[in-house]
């Protein structure tokens, strides 16, 4: 019985109180940096939700803006993660000429709150962020990029905010109850014979505990039920070998989705780093939906894979050079209070995009990339126009200059790999977390199976005695 109770509470915690992601502010990178010849800043601040909870937020913006109001992509992290999860996406997004916004959901990272709700209250957090961005008057259109819990949140918000321009939805579950039932099926695969009525009782018990502790009903956490009412262009992503949220969840949501849509299935599991072709496809999707002019894009070296954060590439200024560099909105940001209702926000109608545009291949984008000098692309400084004097020393210097961009790119690639490995090991629904949740389920249902067998044995004995 004690084992069953322990497994039960662990399952409840898996829903409302998973391990909280721990990180330091410096993990978000420098507050100012150069990337491919342009300067960017990051502003950290706090937003207060309608529930009175403070959300820790970060806003990355270009210093020299191509327009007074530019698009922004709001990135939403997964369960047991935090805003630092945006880092592998940051270079790709900034290279398009857009701003990037990331925040810790309530109950996650450094934000206030004791519990998470897998989308129920997180959509209120998102509404608060959207209302704030629209009030700043530096944002034109808004895109959402969510992973796992963040993707579920985007879906549960999208049907009530059609002004969102587009959404990237990576590994959302279709329905929380369905996900629990699939976990029970995995228990059966492990040899635990669980009667259906036991499963129903277990889910009802979990539902009651979650309602009592975190004040929401797990049966209302159903992103797929919002899909038929959502008309925002959407790009779905699923892992081929995701053994926590099976790719069928994404496929089922995709099939039920009312808006223009496309789906990409990538190699890897729930928490695997996504391949380059997915990022290239997302870039094309965002450029199309957000109507980003090609002239806004940064000029990139052909070898840049953009998987590393932008400050890992050459051109990051020193501390002295950062002095005095502020974003257009930094001065008026400290602690910001937003109602989060979104009712008074100006309308920003999303752009309808044909499905063919969503399915454009990454190769077409690569073919259109302009060929420019490596020194200009990587921010290595001006190249003198005068012909250098001949001689061995001059030739060696030229060779070193030619090797420098490649060396920097190699370092950035190594940094990208290290960052992906660190994020995969320490945050999100890792393989270890999946095993812990499944083990909790097995403890709970295994004990229920044993108790059911004992009841049947006692009934047979009573019938024999009679």
N, C-alpha and C positions, 0 to 999 in steps of 0.2 A: 504494500500500500504506500509506503514511504517513497519507493521508487516511482510509482505512478504519479504521486503528488509532485515530486521533483520534476519529472518530465512534463507534467501539465504546466507548472509555473514557468519552466524554461520556454515552452511554446508560446505562452502569453507574452513573455518578455521578447521573444523573437519578433512579435508583431509590434509591440508598443515601446519596448525599451531594449533595442539591440545595443551592442557595444558602441559607445560614443567615439567618433573619430577625434583623435588628438593631433594637433599640429601647432606650429609656431607661426607668428605673423610673417617672419622672414621667409617661410616656405612659399609665400605668395610671390616672392621675387622682389626686385627693387621697385621703389615707387615711381621712378623715372628711368627710361632706357631708350636707346635707339635701335631700330630694326629696319634693315634694308633702306637706310637713308632717311627714315622719318622718325620723329620723336613721339613717344607715348608716355602717358602718366597713368598711375593707378591711384584712385581715391578710395579710401576705406571709411565707412560711416555706418550709422545705425538707423534702422527704420523700426517704428513701433506699430504693431498690428492692432486690430480691433480688440484682440484678447489681452492687450497690454503687455505683450512679449516683444523684446528687442531682437531684431534680426541683424546679424553682422553681414555687411555687404561690401563688395568690391566692384568698382567701375573702371574699366580700362578704356582710355580714349586717346585719339591722336591729338597732338598739340596744335599742329597746323591743320585745320579742318578744311575739307573740300567743300563743305556747305555748312551753313549755320545749324541745320538739323540733319542728322545722319541716322541711318538704321542702327538698331542695337539688337544683339542676340542675347537673350537671357538663358543662361545655362543652369540646369537644375540637377543636383547630384542624386545618387542612389541611396538606398537604405544603408545605415551605418557608415556614411561617408560625409563629405563636407565640400565647401566651395573650392578647395584646392584641386578637386577632381577636374576642374576646367582646364588645368595647365596643358595637357596633351592636345587640347583643341585650340589653344589660344593663338598660336602662330598662324594656323590656318585661317582663323576668323579675322585677325587683325590684318592679314595680308589682303583680304578682300576690300578693305577700306571701311569697315564697320566698327562700332564700339561693342564692347563685351561687358556683360553684367553677370556676376555670380554671387550667391549668398548661401548662408547656412540656414536650412529650414529650422523652424522652431523645434527644439528637442534634439538638434544635431549640431555638431561642431561647437562653435563658441556662442551660438545663439541661446537665448533664454528658452525655458521649457523643459519639462521632465519627460514627456512622451512624444513619440512620432505616431502618425496615423495612416501611413501608406497612401496618402493622397487626400484624405478627408479634410483635415485642417491645413495641409500643405497648400491646397488650392486657395485658401484664404491668405496665406503668406504670399503666394504668387500675385494675387489680386492687389495686395498692398504694394508690391514692387512695381507692378504695371502702372498703378495710379501715380506713384512717385515719379516714374520716368516720364510719363505724359505731362506732369506738372512742371518739369524742368524746362520744357520748351527747347531742348537740344536734341530731341529724338524725333525722327520722321516716322518710320515703321518699326514694328517689333516682331521678332521671330523667337520661337521657343525651341530649346534643345534640351531634352530630358533623357536621363538614363534610369531604367528600372523604376524606382519610386518616383523619380522626377518625370519620367515619361508618362506614368499613370496620372500624375498631377496635371500635366499638360492636357491630357485627354479629358480629364474631369473638369478642367477650366475652359477648354476650347468651345464647348457647345453653348456657353453663356457669354462668350466674348468673341464675336465674329470679326472684330477689327484686327485680331492677330493675323499677321501676313502669312505665316507658314510655321510648320512644326517638324522637328526631327525627333522621332520617337524610337529610342533604342531599348529593346528588351522590357517592354511593359507586360505585366501580367494582365490577363483578360478579366479575371474575377477572383477575388480573394478566397471565396468559398471553394471555387474550382481548384485553386492552387492547393488548398488544404486537402481536398479529396485526392489529388494526384500524389501528395505526400503519403497518404494512407495506402495508395496502391503500391508505392515503393516499399512500404512496410510489409505488405503481403509478399513482395518479391524477395524480401529478406527472411521469409518463412514464418511471419507472424500472421496467424489466421484471425483476421479482424472482421466480425460480423458487421453488416451494414448499419444495424441499429446502434451498435457501439460507436461507430463513426459519427452518426447523427447526434448521439448524446454528447460525445466529446466536443464536437463543433458548437453545440448549444452551450456547453459549459464554458468554453473559451470565449464565445460571444458574450456571455453574461459577465465574465471577469473583465474583459476589455471595456465593456460598457460601464462597469462600476469604477474601474481605475482611470480610464482615459476619456470616458464620456463620448464614445461614438460606437455605431453599430457596424460590425465587420460585414454584414450582408449588404450594406450600402456602398462598399468599396468594390465597384464594378465598372472599370473603365470601358468595357465593351458595351455597356448599356448606354454610354454617351456617344458612341461612334455613329449611330444612325442619325444623330442630330447635329453632327459636326461637319462643316463644309469648308474648313480651312485646308489648303493644300498641305499634304503630309507625306513625309518620307519615313517609312518604317525600316528598322534594322533589327535583325535577330541573329543569334549565334547558332551555327549548325549543330554544335555539340553542347549546347546549354542544357545541363541536367538539373538545373534549379527551376528556371522558367522556360519550359520547352518552347521551341520555335513555333509550335502550333498556336500558342497564345497570340503572338504577333500576327500570324496568318489569319486567325479568326477575327481579330480586331480589324485587320486590313480588309477582309471580305465584307465586314459589316459597315465599314466607314463610308459616309455619304459623300465626302469631298473628293477632290482630285487626289490621287494617291499613287505611290509606287513602293516597292519593298525590295530590300537588299538582304540576302542571307550571307553571312561572312563565316569564315572558319573561326574556330575558337569556342569558348564557353561563355558563361554569363559575365565574367569579369576580365576576359582576355583583352589585351590591347587590340584596337581595331586596325585593320590593314589600310594601307595608303589609298587603295582604290575607293574605299568607303569615304574617306575624307575628301577625295577629289569629287566624288559624286555629290556629297553634301555641299561642297563649294559651288558647284554648278547649280544645284537646287536653290541655294540661298541667293546667288547672283540673279537668278531668274525671278524668284518670288519677290525679293526686295528691290528689284529693278536697279541694281547697282551698276553705274557706268563702268565700263572697262578701264577708263582713265583713272579711276580711284584705286585700282589694284596696285600693290607694290610690285616692283620688278624683282623677280626671284632668280637665283642661280638654278640652272637645271638640276643640279645634284641635291638641292635642298629638299629634304623630306618633310620638314616642318613639324616633325613629331616632338621636337624639343621646344621648351618655352622660348620666346623671342629673345630674351636677354642672353641666351647661350650662344647666340650668333655674334659675329664681330660687330662693333659699333656701339656697345654699351658704354655710356659716359662714366667718368669718375664721379666721386661724391661732390667734388668742387664744381663739376660741370652741371650737376643736377640742381645746384642752388638756384632758386628763382624760377624754376620750371614748374608751372602750375597748369592744371587742366582748366577748361572753360567754366567748370562748375565746382571746382575744389573750394574756392573762397567762401561760398555760402553753405558748405556742407559741414556739419558736425554731428549733432543728433537730430534727426529729422523725424517728425511725427506725421504719419499718413493714415487717413481713415481706412484705406484699403477697400472701400466700397466700389470704386471705379465708376460710380453713377454719373459724376460730373465731368469725367474725362472726355476730351474731344474725340469725335469719331475718327478712326483711321481705318478705312475699309481695306480689308485684305485683297491682294491681287489674285485673280483666278488664273491658274496656269494649266495649259493642256498637259495631259499625261505624257505626251511625247517629250515635252521639255524636261519633265522630271526624270526621264529615262536616258537622258543624254550621256554619252560615254565619257569617261575621264580622258581618254586618248585625244578627243577633239580639243579639249582644253589645253592639253600639253602641246599639241601641234601649233596652237595659236600663240604660245609664249614667245615673247620677243627675245632675241639674243643680244645681250649687252655685256659690257666688260665686267669681269669678276670683281674688280676693285670697286666699281660703282655699286654693284648689287650688294656687296657684303659690308659696305661702309668702312672700307680700309683706308680712306683718305684720298685726297686728290693725287692723280698721277701726273707728274711733271711732263709738260709737252716737249721740253728740250731733250735732244738725243743724249744719253749718258756717254761719258768718255769710254773709249774702248779699253780693254785690259782684263786680266783675270779677275781682279777684285770686282769690277763692274759686272762681269758675267755672273759671278757667284751671287752678287746682290740681286740681279734680275731673277736668277733661279730661285732664290729664297722668296722673292715677292710672288713668283708664280706658284710656289708650293704652299704659301701661307693660306690662301682661301681653302684649298683642299684639306689642309690640316685642321682649320677651324671647323669645316663641315664634318670631318671625321669626329672631332671632339663633340660637336652638337649631336651627332648620331649616337655616340656613346652615352651622352647625357640623356637623350630621349629614351634609350633602352633602360638606363638605370632608373629614370623617373617612372616608366611604365611598370618595371618590376617592383619598385617601392610601393606604388599605388596599389598594385594587385595584391601585394603581400599584406598591407597594413589597413586598407580601407575597402569598403564595399562588401558585397556578398561573395567573399572568398570561398575557396573549396573547403577550408577548415570550418567556416561559419555554416556552410551547407551541411557538413557532416554533423556538426553540433546540433543543428535543428532537427535533422533526421534522427539522430540518436535520442533526442528528447522525445520525439514522437514515438519511437520504438519502445522506450521505457514506459511511456504512458499506455500505449495500446497493447503492449505485450503483457502488462499487468492486467489490463481489462480482459485480454484473451484468457489468461490463467483463471481469473475470477469467474468468467463465463463457463469454462470447463468444469470448475468446482461446483457451480450451481447445477449444471446438467448431471453431474455425478450424483449429487445429493438427491436430485429429483428421481433418478433411476432407482437409487437405493430405497427411497420412500415408497415408490411404486411397488418394489419387490417385497418390502415389509408388509405392504397392504395386502 
